[in-house]
Amino acid sequence: MKLLDVVALVDDIPEKNLKRGQVGTIVEILAPNVFEVEFSDLDGQAYEICAVPESNLMMLRHLPEAIAA
């Protein structure tokens, strides 16, 4: 995963009131396999920014891998 990748949560983060499936964007690499993810509404307004381990993220893909490469 890299900066600006669009990701979704694999598991809830109850202390941040985030639920499995919520979509965010990687905005910073904090450590190996730990990313700062910004969660925004459909108008682009951020409602949460937090550190998330890679194990709790799934990268979302809008194009087939062969085209995206």
PyMOL Python script that loads the backbone (N, CA, C, O; Angstrom):
from pymol import cmd

cmd.read_pdbstr("""\
ATOM      1  N   MET A   1       0.842  -1.170   0.000  1.00  0.00           N
ATOM      2  CA  MET A   1       0.000   0.000   0.000  1.00  0.00           C
ATOM      3  C   MET A   1       0.892   1.238   0.000  1.00  0.00           C
ATOM      4  O   MET A   1       2.018   1.222   0.496  1.00  0.00           O
ATOM      5  N   LYS A   2       0.345   2.314  -0.576  1.00  0.00           N
ATOM      6  CA  LYS A   2       1.132   3.535  -0.686  1.00  0.00           C
ATOM      7  C   LYS A   2       0.245   4.761  -0.483  1.00  0.00           C
ATOM      8  O   LYS A   2      -0.975   4.649  -0.368  1.00  0.00           O
ATOM      9  N   LEU A   3       0.877   5.925  -0.442  1.00  0.00           N
ATOM     10  CA  LEU A   3       0.139   7.172  -0.272  1.00  0.00           C
ATOM     11  C   LEU A   3      -0.958   7.314  -1.320  1.00  0.00           C
ATOM     12  O   LEU A   3      -0.764   6.987  -2.491  1.00  0.00           O
ATOM     13  N   LEU A   4      -2.090   7.800  -0.888  1.00  0.00           N
ATOM     14  CA  LEU A   4      -3.275   8.092  -1.696  1.00  0.00           C
ATOM     15  C   LEU A   4      -4.037   6.860  -2.171  1.00  0.00           C
ATOM     16  O   LEU A   4      -4.998   6.991  -2.929  1.00  0.00           O
ATOM     17  N   ASP A   5      -3.631   5.673  -1.745  1.00  0.00           N
ATOM     18  CA  ASP A   5      -4.444   4.488  -2.047  1.00  0.00           C
ATOM     19  C   ASP A   5      -5.775   4.598  -1.316  1.00  0.00           C
ATOM     20  O   ASP A   5      -5.838   5.075  -0.183  1.00  0.00           O
ATOM     21  N   VAL A   6      -6.828   4.156  -1.972  1.00  0.00           N
ATOM     22  CA  VAL A   6      -8.161   4.122  -1.366  1.00  0.00           C
ATOM     23  C   VAL A   6      -8.322   2.746  -0.724  1.00  0.00           C
ATOM     24  O   VAL A   6      -8.093   1.717  -1.359  1.00  0.00           O
ATOM     25  N   VAL A   7      -8.719   2.749   0.545  1.00  0.00           N
ATOM     26  CA  VAL A   7      -8.783   1.519   1.330  1.00  0.00           C
ATOM     27  C   VAL A   7     -10.113   1.433   2.071  1.00  0.00           C
ATOM     28  O   VAL A   7     -10.837   2.420   2.198  1.00  0.00           O
ATOM     29  N   ALA A   8     -10.417   0.240   2.553  1.00  0.00           N
ATOM     30  CA  ALA A   8     -11.595   0.029   3.402  1.00  0.00           C
ATOM     31  C   ALA A   8     -11.154  -0.744   4.638  1.00  0.00           C
ATOM     32  O   ALA A   8     -10.212  -1.534   4.595  1.00  0.00           O
ATOM     33  N   LEU A   9     -11.854  -0.498   5.734  1.00  0.00           N
ATOM     34  CA  LEU A   9     -11.556  -1.213   6.976  1.00  0.00           C
ATOM     35  C   LEU A   9     -12.027  -2.658   6.893  1.00  0.00           C
ATOM     36  O   LEU A   9     -13.109  -2.940   6.380  1.00  0.00           O
ATOM     37  N   VAL A  10     -11.218  -3.553   7.395  1.00  0.00           N
ATOM     38  CA  VAL A  10     -11.563  -4.967   7.470  1.00  0.00           C
ATOM     39  C   VAL A  10     -12.328  -5.256   8.769  1.00  0.00           C
ATOM     40  O   VAL A  10     -13.212  -6.112   8.798  1.00  0.00           O
ATOM     41  N   ASP A  11     -11.981  -4.538   9.836  1.00  0.00           N
ATOM     42  CA  ASP A  11     -12.627  -4.699  11.142  1.00  0.00           C
ATOM     43  C   ASP A  11     -12.992  -3.327  11.701  1.00  0.00           C
ATOM     44  O   ASP A  11     -12.419  -2.312  11.306  1.00  0.00           O
ATOM     45  N   ASP A  12     -13.947  -3.310  12.620  1.00  0.00           N
ATOM     46  CA  ASP A  12     -14.346  -2.079  13.303  1.00  0.00           C
ATOM     47  C   ASP A  12     -13.176  -1.506  14.112  1.00  0.00           C
ATOM     48  O   ASP A  12     -12.284  -2.235  14.544  1.00  0.00           O
ATOM     49  N   ILE A  13     -13.204  -0.180  14.304  1.00  0.00           N
ATOM     50  CA  ILE A  13     -12.336   0.499  15.263  1.00  0.00           C
ATOM     51  C   ILE A  13     -13.282   1.234  16.208  1.00  0.00           C
ATOM     52  O   ILE A  13     -13.550   2.421  16.019  1.00  0.00           O
ATOM     53  N   PRO A  14     -13.789   0.532  17.227  1.00  0.00           N
ATOM     54  CA  PRO A  14     -14.840   1.094  18.076  1.00  0.00           C
ATOM     55  C   PRO A  14     -14.455   2.393  18.780  1.00  0.00           C
ATOM     56  O   PRO A  14     -15.296   3.277  18.944  1.00  0.00           O
ATOM     57  N   GLU A  15     -13.188   2.519  19.198  1.00  0.00           N
ATOM     58  CA  GLU A  15     -12.777   3.737  19.905  1.00  0.00           C
ATOM     59  C   GLU A  15     -12.812   4.976  19.016  1.00  0.00           C
ATOM     60  O   GLU A  15     -12.811   6.099  19.519  1.00  0.00           O
ATOM     61  N   LYS A  16     -12.844   4.780  17.694  1.00  0.00           N
ATOM     62  CA  LYS A  16     -12.950   5.889  16.741  1.00  0.00           C
ATOM     63  C   LYS A  16     -14.332   5.937  16.092  1.00  0.00           C
ATOM     64  O   LYS A  16     -14.590   6.776  15.228  1.00  0.00           O
ATOM     65  N   ASN A  17     -15.216   5.034  16.512  1.00  0.00           N
ATOM     66  CA  ASN A  17     -16.570   4.940  15.948  1.00  0.00           C
ATOM     67  C   ASN A  17     -16.549   4.649  14.444  1.00  0.00           C
ATOM     68  O   ASN A  17     -17.388   5.145  13.692  1.00  0.00           O
ATOM     69  N   LEU A  18     -15.571   3.835  14.019  1.00  0.00           N
ATOM     70  CA  LEU A  18     -15.452   3.435  12.620  1.00  0.00           C
ATOM     71  C   LEU A  18     -15.874   1.980  12.481  1.00  0.00           C
ATOM     72  O   LEU A  18     -15.537   1.142  13.317  1.00  0.00           O
ATOM     73  N   LYS A  19     -16.605   1.694  11.430  1.00  0.00           N
ATOM     74  CA  LYS A  19     -17.147   0.355  11.199  1.00  0.00           C
ATOM     75  C   LYS A  19     -16.469  -0.317  10.016  1.00  0.00           C
ATOM     76  O   LYS A  19     -15.977   0.342   9.100  1.00  0.00           O
ATOM     77  N   ARG A  20     -16.455  -1.626  10.058  1.00  0.00           N
ATOM     78  CA  ARG A  20     -15.949  -2.444   8.949  1.00  0.00           C
ATOM     79  C   ARG A  20     -16.577  -1.956   7.647  1.00  0.00           C
ATOM     80  O   ARG A  20     -17.785  -1.728   7.577  1.00  0.00           O
ATOM     81  N   GLY A  21     -15.742  -1.799   6.615  1.00  0.00           N
ATOM     82  CA  GLY A  21     -16.232  -1.384   5.308  1.00  0.00           C
ATOM     83  C   GLY A  21     -16.139   0.100   5.038  1.00  0.00           C
ATOM     84  O   GLY A  21     -16.288   0.528   3.893  1.00  0.00           O
ATOM     85  N   GLN A  22     -15.892   0.911   6.085  1.00  0.00           N
ATOM     86  CA  GLN A  22     -15.768   2.343   5.842  1.00  0.00           C
ATOM     87  C   GLN A  22     -14.536   2.613   4.989  1.00  0.00           C
ATOM     88  O   GLN A  22     -13.490   1.986   5.158  1.00  0.00           O
ATOM     89  N   VAL A  23     -14.685   3.561   4.070  1.00  0.00           N
ATOM     90  CA  VAL A  23     -13.667   3.839   3.064  1.00  0.00           C
ATOM     91  C   VAL A  23     -12.863   5.074   3.450  1.00  0.00           C
ATOM     92  O   VAL A  23     -13.410   6.072   3.918  1.00  0.00           O
ATOM     93  N   GLY A  24     -11.544   4.982   3.242  1.00  0.00           N
ATOM     94  CA  GLY A  24     -10.659   6.105   3.520  1.00  0.00           C
ATOM     95  C   GLY A  24      -9.514   6.146   2.524  1.00  0.00           C
ATOM     96  O   GLY A  24      -9.411   5.310   1.626  1.00  0.00           O
ATOM     97  N   THR A  25      -8.652   7.148   2.710  1.00  0.00           N
ATOM     98  CA  THR A  25      -7.486   7.337   1.842  1.00  0.00           C
ATOM     99  C   THR A  25      -6.237   7.378   2.707  1.00  0.00           C
ATOM    100  O   THR A  25      -6.213   8.045   3.742  1.00  0.00           O
ATOM    101  N   ILE A  26      -5.202   6.664   2.284  1.00  0.00           N
ATOM    102  CA  ILE A  26      -3.925   6.704   2.994  1.00  0.00           C
ATOM    103  C   ILE A  26      -3.290   8.065   2.750  1.00  0.00           C
ATOM    104  O   ILE A  26      -3.049   8.450   1.606  1.00  0.00           O
ATOM    105  N   VAL A  27      -3.016   8.800   3.845  1.00  0.00           N
ATOM    106  CA  VAL A  27      -2.439  10.135   3.722  1.00  0.00           C
ATOM    107  C   VAL A  27      -1.030  10.233   4.304  1.00  0.00           C
ATOM    108  O   VAL A  27      -0.351  11.243   4.116  1.00  0.00           O
ATOM    109  N   GLU A  28      -0.591   9.202   5.000  1.00  0.00           N
ATOM    110  CA  GLU A  28       0.757   9.205   5.570  1.00  0.00           C
ATOM    111  C   GLU A  28       1.170   7.777   5.893  1.00  0.00           C
ATOM    112  O   GLU A  28       0.343   6.948   6.271  1.00  0.00           O
ATOM    113  N   ILE A  29       2.459   7.503   5.740  1.00  0.00           N
ATOM    114  CA  ILE A  29       3.023   6.222   6.175  1.00  0.00           C
ATOM    115  C   ILE A  29       3.707   6.494   7.504  1.00  0.00           C
ATOM    116  O   ILE A  29       4.703   7.215   7.559  1.00  0.00           O
ATOM    117  N   LEU A  30       3.175   5.918   8.574  1.00  0.00           N
ATOM    118  CA  LEU A  30       3.669   6.199   9.920  1.00  0.00           C
ATOM    119  C   LEU A  30       4.803   5.280  10.339  1.00  0.00           C
ATOM    120  O   LEU A  30       5.706   5.694  11.067  1.00  0.00           O
ATOM    121  N   ALA A  31       4.762   4.049   9.889  1.00  0.00           N
ATOM    122  CA  ALA A  31       5.761   3.033  10.225  1.00  0.00           C
ATOM    123  C   ALA A  31       5.556   1.897   9.236  1.00  0.00           C
ATOM    124  O   ALA A  31       4.558   1.881   8.516  1.00  0.00           O
ATOM    125  N   PRO A  32       6.479   0.952   9.189  1.00  0.00           N
ATOM    126  CA  PRO A  32       6.220  -0.190   8.315  1.00  0.00           C
ATOM    127  C   PRO A  32       4.872  -0.832   8.670  1.00  0.00           C
ATOM    128  O   PRO A  32       4.640  -1.224   9.814  1.00  0.00           O
ATOM    129  N   ASN A  33       4.007  -0.931   7.690  1.00  0.00           N
ATOM    130  CA  ASN A  33       2.694  -1.571   7.837  1.00  0.00           C
ATOM    131  C   ASN A  33       1.718  -0.813   8.741  1.00  0.00           C
ATOM    132  O   ASN A  33       0.758  -1.403   9.237  1.00  0.00           O
ATOM    133  N   VAL A  34       1.948   0.483   8.961  1.00  0.00           N
ATOM    134  CA  VAL A  34       1.001   1.321   9.712  1.00  0.00           C
ATOM    135  C   VAL A  34       0.799   2.616   8.924  1.00  0.00           C
ATOM    136  O   VAL A  34       1.758   3.302   8.570  1.00  0.00           O
ATOM    137  N   PHE A  35      -0.465   2.931   8.658  1.00  0.00           N
ATOM    138  CA  PHE A  35      -0.788   4.071   7.813  1.00  0.00           C
ATOM    139  C   PHE A  35      -1.747   5.027   8.517  1.00  0.00           C
ATOM    140  O   PHE A  35      -2.606   4.601   9.289  1.00  0.00           O
ATOM    141  N   GLU A  36      -1.591   6.318   8.244  1.00  0.00           N
ATOM    142  CA  GLU A  36      -2.586   7.283   8.676  1.00  0.00           C
ATOM    143  C   GLU A  36      -3.634   7.342   7.567  1.00  0.00           C
ATOM    144  O   GLU A  36      -3.318   7.607   6.407  1.00  0.00           O
ATOM    145  N   VAL A  37      -4.873   7.091   7.943  1.00  0.00           N
ATOM    146  CA  VAL A  37      -5.959   7.024   6.972  1.00  0.00           C
ATOM    147  C   VAL A  37      -6.964   8.124   7.290  1.00  0.00           C
ATOM    148  O   VAL A  37      -7.371   8.300   8.438  1.00  0.00           O
ATOM    149  N   GLU A  38      -7.354   8.860   6.254  1.00  0.00           N
ATOM    150  CA  GLU A  38      -8.375   9.896   6.400  1.00  0.00           C
ATOM    151  C   GLU A  38      -9.699   9.347   5.883  1.00  0.00           C
ATOM    152  O   GLU A  38      -9.787   8.869   4.752  1.00  0.00           O
ATOM    153  N   PHE A  39     -10.717   9.421   6.720  1.00  0.00           N
ATOM    154  CA  PHE A  39     -12.063   8.992   6.357  1.00  0.00           C
ATOM    155  C   PHE A  39     -12.896  10.239   6.106  1.00  0.00           C
ATOM    156  O   PHE A  39     -12.970  11.122   6.960  1.00  0.00           O
ATOM    157  N   SER A  40     -13.523  10.315   4.936  1.00  0.00           N
ATOM    158  CA  SER A  40     -14.281  11.497   4.527  1.00  0.00           C
ATOM    159  C   SER A  40     -15.675  11.109   4.094  1.00  0.00           C
ATOM    160  O   SER A  40     -15.928   9.974   3.691  1.00  0.00           O
ATOM    161  N   ASP A  41     -16.586  12.085   4.186  1.00  0.00           N
ATOM    162  CA  ASP A  41     -17.944  11.844   3.698  1.00  0.00           C
ATOM    163  C   ASP A  41     -17.988  12.066   2.177  1.00  0.00           C
ATOM    164  O   ASP A  41     -16.963  12.360   1.562  1.00  0.00           O
ATOM    165  N   LEU A  42     -19.152  11.930   1.586  1.00  0.00           N
ATOM    166  CA  LEU A  42     -19.284  12.054   0.130  1.00  0.00           C
ATOM    167  C   LEU A  42     -19.013  13.462  -0.379  1.00  0.00           C
ATOM    168  O   LEU A  42     -18.802  13.653  -1.577  1.00  0.00           O
ATOM    169  N   ASP A  43     -19.014  14.454   0.513  1.00  0.00           N
ATOM    170  CA  ASP A  43     -18.690  15.827   0.133  1.00  0.00           C
ATOM    171  C   ASP A  43     -17.206  16.139   0.310  1.00  0.00           C
ATOM    172  O   ASP A  43     -16.772  17.264   0.062  1.00  0.00           O
ATOM    173  N   GLY A  44     -16.425  15.139   0.741  1.00  0.00           N
ATOM    174  CA  GLY A  44     -14.996  15.323   0.924  1.00  0.00           C
ATOM    175  C   GLY A  44     -14.597  15.898   2.272  1.00  0.00           C
ATOM    176  O   GLY A  44     -13.433  16.243   2.474  1.00  0.00           O
ATOM    177  N   GLN A  45     -15.538  16.006   3.195  1.00  0.00           N
ATOM    178  CA  GLN A  45     -15.244  16.520   4.530  1.00  0.00           C
ATOM    179  C   GLN A  45     -14.726  15.382   5.421  1.00  0.00           C
ATOM    180  O   GLN A  45     -15.421  14.393   5.657  1.00  0.00           O
ATOM    181  N   ALA A  46     -13.505  15.544   5.904  1.00  0.00           N
ATOM    182  CA  ALA A  46     -12.926  14.511   6.771  1.00  0.00           C
ATOM    183  C   ALA A  46     -13.684  14.453   8.090  1.00  0.00           C
ATOM    184  O   ALA A  46     -13.968  15.486   8.697  1.00  0.00           O
ATOM    185  N   TYR A  47     -14.010  13.243   8.529  1.00  0.00           N
ATOM    186  CA  TYR A  47     -14.663  13.075   9.826  1.00  0.00           C
ATOM    187  C   TYR A  47     -13.800  12.277  10.799  1.00  0.00           C
ATOM    188  O   TYR A  47     -14.118  12.216  11.986  1.00  0.00           O
ATOM    189  N   GLU A  48     -12.712  11.663  10.321  1.00  0.00           N
ATOM    190  CA  GLU A  48     -11.788  10.962  11.217  1.00  0.00           C
ATOM    191  C   GLU A  48     -10.474  10.750  10.484  1.00  0.00           C
ATOM    192  O   GLU A  48     -10.457  10.449   9.291  1.00  0.00           O
ATOM    193  N   ILE A  49      -9.384  10.907  11.201  1.00  0.00           N
ATOM    194  CA  ILE A  49      -8.044  10.590  10.715  1.00  0.00           C
ATOM    195  C   ILE A  49      -7.385   9.793  11.821  1.00  0.00           C
ATOM    196  O   ILE A  49      -7.316  10.248  12.963  1.00  0.00           O
ATOM    197  N   CYS A  50      -6.896   8.598  11.488  1.00  0.00           N
ATOM    198  CA  CYS A  50      -6.273   7.786  12.536  1.00  0.00           C
ATOM    199  C   CYS A  50      -5.278   6.799  11.946  1.00  0.00           C
ATOM    200  O   CYS A  50      -5.297   6.509  10.750  1.00  0.00           O
ATOM    201  N   ALA A  51      -4.413   6.294  12.809  1.00  0.00           N
ATOM    202  CA  ALA A  51      -3.438   5.270  12.440  1.00  0.00           C
ATOM    203  C   ALA A  51      -4.152   3.927  12.349  1.00  0.00           C
ATOM    204  O   ALA A  51      -4.923   3.552  13.232  1.00  0.00           O
ATOM    205  N   VAL A  52      -3.879   3.216  11.264  1.00  0.00           N
ATOM    206  CA  VAL A  52      -4.510   1.910  11.051  1.00  0.00           C
ATOM    207  C   VAL A  52      -3.436   0.935  10.569  1.00  0.00           C
ATOM    208  O   VAL A  52      -2.717   1.246   9.620  1.00  0.00           O
ATOM    209  N   PRO A  53      -3.310  -0.229  11.195  1.00  0.00           N
ATOM    210  CA  PRO A  53      -2.351  -1.222  10.704  1.00  0.00           C
ATOM    211  C   PRO A  53      -2.820  -1.803   9.368  1.00  0.00           C
ATOM    212  O   PRO A  53      -4.017  -1.932   9.112  1.00  0.00           O
ATOM    213  N   GLU A  54      -1.858  -2.142   8.540  1.00  0.00           N
ATOM    214  CA  GLU A  54      -2.169  -2.701   7.226  1.00  0.00           C
ATOM    215  C   GLU A  54      -3.072  -3.928   7.332  1.00  0.00           C
ATOM    216  O   GLU A  54      -3.880  -4.180   6.438  1.00  0.00           O
ATOM    217  N   SER A  55      -2.941  -4.688   8.412  1.00  0.00           N
ATOM    218  CA  SER A  55      -3.754  -5.892   8.592  1.00  0.00           C
ATOM    219  C   SER A  55      -5.244  -5.584   8.726  1.00  0.00           C
ATOM    220  O   SER A  55      -6.073  -6.483   8.584  1.00  0.00           O
ATOM    221  N   ASN A  56      -5.596  -4.322   8.998  1.00  0.00           N
ATOM    222  CA  ASN A  56      -7.002  -3.923   9.123  1.00  0.00           C
ATOM    223  C   ASN A  56      -7.468  -3.130   7.901  1.00  0.00           C
ATOM    224  O   ASN A  56      -8.501  -2.463   7.945  1.00  0.00           O
ATOM    225  N   LEU A  57      -6.700  -3.207   6.811  1.00  0.00           N
ATOM    226  CA  LEU A  57      -7.064  -2.478   5.595  1.00  0.00           C
ATOM    227  C   LEU A  57      -7.138  -3.403   4.392  1.00  0.00           C
ATOM    228  O   LEU A  57      -6.382  -4.367   4.272  1.00  0.00           O
ATOM    229  N   MET A  58      -8.069  -3.082   3.512  1.00  0.00           N
ATOM    230  CA  MET A  58      -8.180  -3.761   2.223  1.00  0.00           C
ATOM    231  C   MET A  58      -8.112  -2.674   1.160  1.00  0.00           C
ATOM    232  O   MET A  58      -8.882  -1.714   1.205  1.00  0.00           O
ATOM    233  N   MET A  59      -7.196  -2.816   0.203  1.00  0.00           N
ATOM    234  CA  MET A  59      -7.090  -1.841  -0.863  1.00  0.00           C
ATOM    235  C   MET A  59      -8.257  -2.023  -1.832  1.00  0.00           C
ATOM    236  O   MET A  59      -8.599  -3.146  -2.202  1.00  0.00           O
ATOM    237  N   LEU A  60      -8.857  -0.918  -2.234  1.00  0.00           N
ATOM    238  CA  LEU A  60      -9.952  -0.955  -3.200  1.00  0.00           C
ATOM    239  C   LEU A  60      -9.383  -0.681  -4.586  1.00  0.00           C
ATOM    240  O   LEU A  60      -8.508   0.168  -4.751  1.00  0.00           O
ATOM    241  N   ARG A  61      -9.878  -1.395  -5.562  1.00  0.00           N
ATOM    242  CA  ARG A  61      -9.366  -1.262  -6.932  1.00  0.00           C
ATOM    243  C   ARG A  61     -10.524  -0.906  -7.860  1.00  0.00           C
ATOM    244  O   ARG A  61     -11.581  -1.538  -7.838  1.00  0.00           O
ATOM    245  N   HIS A  62     -10.298   0.120  -8.673  1.00  0.00           N
ATOM    246  CA  HIS A  62     -11.328   0.568  -9.598  1.00  0.00           C
ATOM    247  C   HIS A  62     -11.114   0.042 -11.010  1.00  0.00           C
ATOM    248  O   HIS A  62     -12.022   0.100 -11.839  1.00  0.00           O
ATOM    249  N   LEU A  63      -9.919  -0.472 -11.288  1.00  0.00           N
ATOM    250  CA  LEU A  63      -9.593  -1.001 -12.608  1.00  0.00           C
ATOM    251  C   LEU A  63      -8.994  -2.397 -12.464  1.00  0.00           C
ATOM    252  O   LEU A  63      -8.418  -2.711 -11.422  1.00  0.00           O
ATOM    253  N   PRO A  64      -9.119  -3.235 -13.481  1.00  0.00           N
ATOM    254  CA  PRO A  64      -8.421  -4.527 -13.446  1.00  0.00           C
ATOM    255  C   PRO A  64      -6.908  -4.281 -13.326  1.00  0.00           C
ATOM    256  O   PRO A  64      -6.391  -3.304 -13.868  1.00  0.00           O
ATOM    257  N   GLU A  65      -6.224  -5.149 -12.630  1.00  0.00           N
ATOM    258  CA  GLU A  65      -4.800  -4.952 -12.359  1.00  0.00           C
ATOM    259  C   GLU A  65      -3.978  -4.774 -13.630  1.00  0.00           C
ATOM    260  O   GLU A  65      -3.040  -3.977 -13.638  1.00  0.00           O
ATOM    261  N   ALA A  66      -4.297  -5.484 -14.692  1.00  0.00           N
ATOM    262  CA  ALA A  66      -3.541  -5.383 -15.931  1.00  0.00           C
ATOM    263  C   ALA A  66      -3.623  -3.964 -16.526  1.00  0.00           C
ATOM    264  O   ALA A  66      -2.652  -3.485 -17.112  1.00  0.00           O
ATOM    265  N   ILE A  67      -4.761  -3.303 -16.381  1.00  0.00           N
ATOM    266  CA  ILE A  67      -4.927  -1.943 -16.898  1.00  0.00           C
ATOM    267  C   ILE A  67      -4.280  -0.935 -15.969  1.00  0.00           C
ATOM    268  O   ILE A  67      -3.692   0.042 -16.433  1.00  0.00           O
ATOM    269  N   ALA A  68      -4.376  -1.154 -14.655  1.00  0.00           N
ATOM    270  CA  ALA A  68      -3.854  -0.218 -13.666  1.00  0.00           C
ATOM    271  C   ALA A  68      -2.326  -0.153 -13.689  1.00  0.00           C
ATOM    272  O   ALA A  68      -1.758   0.880 -13.334  1.00  0.00           O
ATOM    273  N   ALA A  69      -1.659  -1.211 -14.090  1.00  0.00           N
ATOM    274  CA  ALA A  69      -0.195  -1.265 -14.083  1.00  0.00           C
ATOM    275  C   ALA A  69       0.400  -0.481 -15.184  1.00  0.00           C
ATOM    276  O   ALA A  69       1.623  -0.427 -15.313  1.00  0.00           O
TER     277      ALA A  69
END
""", "prot")
cmd.dss("prot")
cmd.show_as("cartoon", "prot")
cmd.util.cbc("prot")
cmd.orient("prot")
